[in-house]
């Protein structure tokens, strides 16, 4: 984990295929009762639109409905 804020946690990771360093953001959903947080939608739309060397490029978005707390981290089941 490299950072944590009001809306989520950011993790540093490496793409297994390209070996490129990437950032993964896990959005907090605990307080959301009406679906996906509008703040996250705004952030994704901005990242899609902005292209600059000092701004992280948005490569992919994923959604997972899960009973687990952290879909990005390994976990044992059982």
PyMOL commands that set and color helices and strands:
alter all, ss='L'
color gray80, all
select helices_A, chain A and resi 38-49
alter helices_A, ss='H'
color red, helices_A
select strands_A, chain A and resi 3-4+8-14+21-27
alter strands_A, ss='S'
color yellow, strands_A
deselect
rebuild
show_as cartoon
